[in-house]
Amino acid sequence: MRCFQACQTDEISSNPAKRIHMIASNTLQVLYQDDHFIVVNKPSGLLVHRSELDRRETRFALQILIDQIVQRV
């Protein structure tokens, strides 16, 4: 089991610049990860996966996470 100490969620959610940086850098803040689960801080406005909600969107939390941890999720 691995736990990650990082920025407080409130700090990120109240700071739009941090949300924009996380999306622009194509990384998600990992809050917790073990052999079966991973918990990330998904910035508001970032879709989880492809959806009919926005057909023009090209970046999704799921794909960013796959690219970041280089394993199947």
Secondary structure by P-SEA (a helix, b strand, c coil): ccccccccaaaaaacaaaaaaaaaacccccccccccccccccccccccccccccccccccaaaaaaaaccccc
